[in-house]
C-alpha cells in the first residue's frame, strides 16, 4: 500500500497550509491540529477498509505461449474477481529484456463482469525460451488516498520461434510450392510403378520378360521418380556460427534456411530430419513428415545458440554413419573458411560420401572476391584488404575442389538469399535424381 496522488495533493493543499496557519496565527494551533488529526484518521480509515480489496483479484494466463521473432504476438490474460465492484484495476507485466511491448500498464474495468479477458501485445527480438513468474496489479482504495499493489503469481513459458516471414524465406517457400513440382525430371526414375502394353520406342531393357511370356505379347515396365526420400540438415552451432551476417547471426540464417528446406521437402513428398552439433551432437530428429513432425523440428531449433567451441566433424560423421541406414541427402550448414576446419570436414565426410549425397552450404563472407574483380584501389589499406579477400576466396575455391573430388557439392550462399539458394540446389538434385 503506497500513497496515491490524491493523498499527496491533500497534504500539499490542506495539511501544509494548516500547519503553517497554526504556527503563525495565535490561537489557531488547536483547530489546525484537529484538522490534521481528522485528515489522518480519515486516511487511516480509508487504508483500513480497503486493505483486502485485491485479495479476490487473480490474473490467469496460459502455461505456454508461442511467439515468433520480430513479429507482433499476444499473451492472453484473464483477470478474475470473485465479488464484482465498480473498480479499475491496473496491470503491469514484467516482460523479459529481449521483448518489447507498446503498453507498460493496462487498465481493466471490473464494473460489469467478474472476468475481463484481453491480450497483452508484445514482440520478441531474440529467439529462445523465456518465462514470466508474476503479474503486478494495482487498484485505488475506497476513497482514493492509497494505491493497493500486489503480485499475482504466474507460470508462463514464452517460446520465441524463428521468423519465417523474412523476404528470402517467403520467396523460397513460394518457389517450393509452385516451381519445384513443375521441373522436368532428368531420366525416367528408378522406382517401379506398374506394367503396361509395349509401345514403339520402348527400350529392350524396359521389357518385363516374365509378364511378356505369360501374356503372349510384349509388356513394358514403367518407373517413377522416388518421392519419399530422406533429407537431413546438419546445423553447425560452433563458434563461427556466431558471426554477424547482415542484421542477423550466421546461425539465425541457417535455422531459417533449415526450416524452409523442411517445408519444401514436405511439399515435394520427401522426409525431413535435423541434426544439430558443435563439438558434439546436440540433437537429432529422424526424418519424417507431417505437421506434428515439423513442430518437433521447430522445437528442436528455437533454443539453439552459438557455443564457443570448434566443431567436431569426426564425431558427427560417426553419428550419422550409425543412424542413417538409408541413402539420403545430407545438407551441412557450416563455416569452412578456416583451413583446419575445412580439412577436418573433408576427412570426416570421405566415408559418408560413398553412401549418401552430401551438400555443404556456407554463407559467403562480406567482400569475398578474386583480385582485380572490383574497381581500382585508392589507398594502401585497400590493397591489403583486396589481397586478404583474394586469399580467402582462393582458399574456399581449393576447399570446393577438394570436396568435389569426394562427390561433395559445396555452395557459397548470399546471406540475403540463403533460403532461395538452398531450396534451388535441393530442387536441382531432385531433378537430376542424384539421391
For each residue, the residues with C-beta under 8 A, 3 or more apart:
1: 47 51 141 146 147 148 149
2: 146 147 149
3: 7 8 145 146 147
4: 7 8 140 141 144 145 146 147
5: 8 9
6: 9 10 144 145
7: 3 4 10 11 43 145 146
8: 3 4 5 11 12
9: 5 6 12 13
10: 6 7 13 14 15 39 43 145
11: 7 8 14 15 16
12: 8 9 15 16
13: 9 10 16 17
14: 10 11 17 18 35 39
15: 10 11 12 18 19 36 39
16: 11 12 13 19 20
17: 13 14 20 21
18: 14 15 21 22 32 35 36
19: 15 16 22 23 32 36
20: 16 17 23 24
21: 17 18 24 25 28 32
22: 18 19 25 28 29 30 31 32 33
23: 19 20 29 32
24: 20 21
25: 21 22 28
26:
27: 30
28: 21 22 25 31 32
29: 22 23 32 33
30: 22 27 33 34
31: 22 28 34 35
32: 18 19 21 22 23 28 29 35 36
33: 22 29 30 36 37
34: 30 31 37 38
35: 14 18 31 32 38 39
36: 15 18 19 32 33 39 40
37: 33 34 40 41
38: 34 35 41 42
39: 10 14 15 35 36 42 43
40: 36 37 43 44
41: 37 38 44 45
42: 38 39 45 46 143 145
43: 7 10 39 40 46 47 145 146
44: 40 41 47 48
45: 41 42 48 49
46: 42 43 49 50 141 142 143 144 145 146
47: 1 43 44 50 51 141 145 146
48: 44 45 51
49: 45 46 141 142
50: 46 47 53 141 142 143 146 148
51: 1 47 48 148
52: 55 56
53: 50 57 87 139 141 142 148
54: 57 89 137 139 148 149 150
55: 52
56: 52 81 82 83
57: 53 54 79 80 81 89 110 137 139 150 152
58: 79 80 81 152
59: 77 78 79 80 91 135 137 152 154
60: 77 78 79 80
61: 65 75 76 77 78 132 135 154 156
62: 65 76 156
63: 155 156 157
64: 156 157 159
65: 61 62 73 75 76 156 157 158 159
66: 73 159 161
67: 71 73 122 123 124 158 159 160 161
68: 71 73 124 160 161 162 163 164 165
69: 124 125 126 127 160 161 162 163
70: 123 124 125 163
71: 67 68 123 124 163 165
72: 121 122 123
73: 65 66 67 68 121 122 123 124
74: 119 120 121 122
75: 61 65 93 119 120 122 132 156 158
76: 61 62 65 117 118 119 120
77: 59 60 61 91 93 117 118 119 120 135
78: 59 60 61 115 116 117
79: 57 58 59 60 89 91 108 110 115 116 117 137
80: 57 58 59 60 114 115
81: 56 57 58 84 85 89 110 114 115
82: 56 114
83: 56
84: 81 110 111 112 113 114
85: 81 110 111
86: 110 111
87: 53 109 110 111 139 140
88: 107 108 109 110 139 140
89: 54 57 79 81 107 108 109 110 137 138 139
90: 105 106 107 108 137 138 139
91: 59 77 79 105 106 107 108 135 136 137 138
92: 104 105 106 135 136 137 138
93: 75 77 101 120 132 135 136
94: 132 134 135 136
95: 99 100 101 122 132
96: 99 130 131 132 158
97:
98: 124 125 126 128 130 160
99: 95 96 122 123 124 125 130 158 160
100: 95 122 123 125
101: 93 95 104 120 121 122 123
102: 121
103: 106 120 121
104: 92 101
105: 90 91 92
106: 90 91 92 103 118 120
107: 88 89 90 91
108: 79 88 89 90 91 116 118
109: 87 88 89 112 116
110: 57 79 81 84 85 86 87 88 89 113 114 116
111: 84 85 86 87
112: 84 109
113: 84 110 116
114: 80 81 82 84 110
115: 78 79 80 81
116: 78 79 108 109 110 113
117: 76 77 78 79
118: 76 77 106 108
119: 74 75 76 77
120: 74 75 76 77 93 101 103 106
121: 72 73 74 101 102 103
122: 67 72 73 74 75 95 99 100 101
123: 67 70 71 72 73 99 100 101
124: 67 68 69 70 71 73 98 99 127 130 158 160
125: 69 70 98 99 100
126: 69 98 160
127: 69 124 160 161 162 252 255 302 303
128: 98 160 302 303 305
129: 157 158 159 160 302 303
130: 96 98 99 124 157 158 159 160
131: 96 155 156 157 158
132: 61 75 93 94 95 96 135 154 156 158
133: 153 154 155
134: 94 151 152 153 154
135: 59 61 77 91 92 93 94 132 151 152 154
136: 91 92 93 94 149 150 151 152
137: 54 57 59 79 89 90 91 92 149 150 151 152
138: 89 90 91 92 147 148 149
139: 53 54 57 87 88 89 90 147 148
140: 4 87 88 144 146 147 148
141: 1 4 46 47 49 50 53 144 145 146 147 148
142: 46 49 50 53
143: 42 46 50
144: 4 6 46 140 141
145: 3 4 6 7 10 42 43 46 47 141
146: 1 2 3 4 7 43 46 47 50 140 141
147: 1 2 3 4 138 139 140 141
148: 1 50 51 53 54 138 139 140 141
149: 1 2 54 136 137 138
150: 54 57 136 137
151: 134 135 136 137
152: 57 58 59 134 135 136 137
153: 133 134
154: 59 61 132 133 134 135
155: 63 131 133
156: 61 62 63 64 65 75 131 132
157: 63 64 65 129 130 131
158: 65 67 75 96 99 124 129 130 131 132
159: 64 65 66 67 129 130 299 302
160: 67 68 69 98 99 124 126 127 128 129 130 302
161: 66 67 68 69 127 298 302
162: 68 69 127 252 255 256 259 298 301 302
163: 68 69 70 71 166 169 256
164: 68 169 170 173 256 259 260 263
165: 68 71 169 170
166: 163 169 170 256 419
167: 170 171
168: 171 172 256 416 417 418 419 420
169: 163 164 165 166 172 173 256 257 259 260 419
170: 164 165 166 167 173 174
171: 167 168 174 175 417 419 420
172: 168 169 175 176 257 260 264 419 420 422 423
173: 164 169 170 176 177 260 263 264 419
174: 170 171 177 178
175: 171 172 178 179 180 264 420 423 424 427
176: 172 173 179 180 260 263 264 267 268 423 427
177: 173 174 180 267
178: 174 175 181 182
179: 175 176 182 183 427
180: 175 176 177 183 264 267 268 423 427 430
181: 178 267 268
182: 178 179
183: 179 180 427 430 431
184: 431
185: 189 225 431 433
186: 431 432 433
187: 432 433
188: 223
189: 185 193 223 224 225 226 433
190: 223 225 226 433
191: 223 224 225 226
192: 221 222 223 224
193: 189 222 223 224
194: 222
195: 208 211 219 220 221 222
196: 199 219 220 222
197: 217 218 219 220
198: 202 207 217 218 219 220
199: 196 202 220
200:
201:
202: 198 199 206 207 218 220
203: 206 207
204: 207
205:
206: 202 203 220 221
207: 198 202 203 204 212 218 219 220 221
208: 195 211 212 219 220 221
209: 212 213
210: 213 214
211: 195 208 214 215 219
212: 207 208 209 215 216 217 218 219
213: 209 210 216
214: 210 211
215: 211 212 219
216: 212 213
217: 197 198 212
218: 197 198 202 207 212
219: 195 196 197 198 207 208 211 212 215
220: 195 196 197 198 199 202 206 207 208
221: 192 195 206 207 208
222: 192 193 194 195 196
223: 188 189 190 191 192 193
224: 189 191 192 193 227
225: 185 189 190 191 430 433
226: 189 190 191 229 433 435
227: 224 268 269 270
228: 269 270 271
229: 226 270 271 327 328 329 435
230: 270 271 273 287 324 326 327 328 329
231: 261 262 265 270 271 272 273 287 328 329 331 426
232: 272 273 274 275 287 320 324 328 329 330 331
233: 258 261 262 272 273 274 275 330 331 333
234: 275 276 277 316 320 330 331 332 333 334
235: 251 254 255 258 274 275 276 277 301 304 333
236: 240 241 254 277 278 311 332 333 334 335
237: 241 251 276 277 278 282 304 305 306 307
238: 241 277 278 279 306 307 309 310 311 334 335
239: 242 306 307 308 309 310
240: 236 243 250 334 335 337 338 341
241: 236 237 238 249 250 251 254 306 334 335
242: 239 249 250 251 306
243: 240 249 250 335
244: 248 249 250
245: 248 249 250 252 253 363 415
246: 253 415 416
247:
248: 244 245 252 253
249: 241 242 243 244 245 252 253 306
250: 240 241 242 243 244 245 253 254 335 363
251: 235 237 241 242 254 255 304 305 306
252: 127 162 245 248 249 255 256
253: 245 246 248 249 250 256 257 363 415 418
254: 235 236 241 250 251 257 258 333 363 418
255: 127 162 235 251 252 258 259 301 304
256: 162 163 164 166 168 169 252 253 259 260 418 419
257: 169 172 253 254 260 261 333 361 413 418 419 422
258: 233 235 254 255 261 262 274 297 301 331 333
259: 162 164 169 255 256 262 263 294 297 298 301
260: 164 169 172 173 176 256 257 263 264 419 422 423
261: 231 233 257 258 264 265 272 331 419 422 423 426
262: 231 233 258 259 265 266 272 274 294 297
263: 164 173 176 259 260 266 267 294
264: 172 173 175 176 180 260 261 267 268 423 426 427
265: 231 261 262 268 270 271 272 289 426
266: 262 263 269 270 272 289 290 294
267: 176 177 180 181 263 264
268: 176 180 181 227 264 265 430
269: 227 228 266
270: 227 228 229 230 231 265 266 289 430
271: 228 229 230 231 265 287 288 289
272: 231 232 233 261 262 265 266 287 288 289 293 294 297
273: 230 231 232 233 284 285 286 287 288 297
274: 232 233 235 258 262 283 284 285 297 300 301
275: 232 233 234 235 281 283 284 285 316 319 320
276: 234 235 237 281 282 283 284 300 301 304
277: 234 235 236 237 238 280 281 282 311 312 315 316 319
278: 236 237 238 282 307 309 310 311 312
279: 238 307 309 310 311 312 315
280: 277 312 315
281: 275 276 277 284 315 316 319
282: 237 276 277 278 304
283: 274 275 276 300 304
284: 273 274 275 276 281 319 323
285: 273 274 275 293 296 297 300
286: 273 323
287: 230 231 232 271 272 273 328
288: 271 272 273 293
289: 265 266 270 271 272 293 294
290: 266 293 294
291: 294 295
292: 295 296
293: 272 285 288 289 290 296 297
294: 259 262 263 266 272 289 290 291 297 298
295: 291 292 298 299
296: 285 292 293 299 300
297: 258 259 262 272 273 274 285 293 294 300 301
298: 161 162 259 294 295 301 302
299: 159 295 296 302
300: 274 276 283 285 296 297 304
301: 162 235 255 258 259 274 276 297 298 304
302: 127 128 129 159 160 161 162 298 299
303: 127 128 129
304: 235 237 251 255 276 282 283 300 301
305: 128 237 251
306: 237 238 239 241 242 249 251
307: 237 238 239 278 279
308: 239
309: 238 239 278 279
310: 238 239 278 279 341
311: 236 238 277 278 279 316 334 341 344
312: 277 278 279 280 315 316
313: 316 317 341 344 345 347 348 349
314: 317 318 344 347 348
315: 277 279 280 281 312 318 319
316: 234 275 277 281 311 312 313 319 320 348
317: 313 314 320 321 348 349 351 352
318: 314 315 321 322
319: 275 277 281 284 315 316 322 323
320: 232 234 275 316 317 323 324 330 352 356
321: 317 318 324 351 352 355
322: 318 319
323: 284 286 319 320
324: 230 232 320 321 328 330 356
325:
326: 230
327: 229 230 355 356 357 435
328: 229 230 231 232 287 324 356 357 435
329: 229 230 231 232 356 357 359 426 429 434 435
330: 232 233 234 320 324 352 356 357 358 359
331: 231 232 233 234 258 261 359 360 361 422 426
332: 234 236 345 349 358 359 360 361
333: 233 234 235 236 254 257 258 361 362
334: 234 236 238 240 241 311 341 345 360 361 362
335: 236 238 240 241 243 250 338 341 362 363
336: 341 342 345 360 362 396 399 410
337: 240 341 342 362 365 392 395 396
338: 240 335 341 342
339: 342 343 395
340: 343 344
341: 240 310 311 313 334 335 336 337 338 344 345
342: 336 337 338 339 345 346 395 399 402
343: 339 340 346 347
344: 311 313 314 340 341 347 348
345: 313 332 334 336 341 342 348 349 360 403
346: 342 343 349 350 399 402 403 406 408
347: 313 314 343 344 350
348: 313 314 316 317 344 345 352
349: 313 317 332 345 346 352 353 358 360 403 406 408
350: 346 347 353 354 406
351: 317 321 354 355
352: 317 320 321 330 348 349 355 356 358
353: 349 350 356 358 406 407 408
354: 350 351 407
355: 321 327 351 352
356: 320 324 327 328 329 330 352 353
357: 327 328 329 330 429 434 435
358: 330 332 349 352 353 406 407 408 409
359: 329 330 331 332 408 409 411 425 429
360: 331 332 334 336 345 349 403 408 409 410 411
361: 257 331 332 333 334 410 411 413 418 421 422 425
362: 333 334 335 336 337 396 410 411 412 413
363: 245 250 253 254 335 412 413 414 415 418
364: 368 412 413 414 415
365: 337 368 392
366:
367: 385 389
368: 364 365 389 392 393 396 412
369: 373 374 389 390 393
370: 373 390 393 394
371: 386 387 390
372:
373: 369 370
374: 369 386
375:
376:
377: 382 383 386
378: 382
379: 382 383
380: 383 384
381: 384 385
382: 377 378 379 385 386
383: 377 379 380 386 387
384: 380 381 387 388
385: 367 381 382 388 389
386: 371 374 377 382 383 389 390
387: 371 383 384 390 391
388: 384 385 391 392
389: 367 368 369 385 386 392 393
390: 369 370 371 386 387 393 394
391: 387 388 394 395
392: 337 365 368 388 389 395 396
393: 368 369 370 389 390 396 397
394: 370 390 391 397 398
395: 337 339 342 391 392 398 399
396: 336 337 362 368 392 393 399 400 412
397: 393 394 400 401
398: 394 395 401 402
399: 336 342 346 395 396 402 403 410
400: 396 397 403 404 410
401: 397 398 404 405
402: 342 346 398 399 405 406
403: 345 346 349 360 399 400 406 408 409 410
404: 400 401 407 408 409 410
405: 401 402
406: 346 349 350 353 358 402 403
407: 353 354 358 404
408: 346 349 353 358 359 360 403 404
409: 358 359 360 403 404 425
410: 336 360 361 362 399 400 403 404
411: 359 360 361 362 421 422 425
412: 362 363 364 368 396
413: 257 361 362 363 364 417 418 421 422
414: 363 364 417 418 421
415: 245 246 253 363 364 418
416: 168 246
417: 168 171 413 414 420 421
418: 168 253 254 256 257 361 363 413 414 415 421 422
419: 166 168 169 171 172 173 256 257 260 261 422 423
420: 168 171 172 175 417 423 424
421: 361 411 413 414 417 418 424 425
422: 172 257 260 261 331 361 411 413 418 419 425 426
423: 172 175 176 180 260 261 264 419 420 426 427
424: 175 420 421 427 428
425: 359 361 409 411 421 422 428 429
426: 231 261 264 265 329 331 422 423 429 430
427: 175 176 179 180 183 264 423 424 430 431
428: 424 425 431 432
429: 329 357 359 425 426 432 434 435
430: 180 183 225 268 270 426 427 433 435
431: 183 184 185 186 427 428
432: 186 187 428 429
433: 185 186 187 189 190 225 226 430
434: 329 357 429
435: 226 229 327 328 329 357 429 430
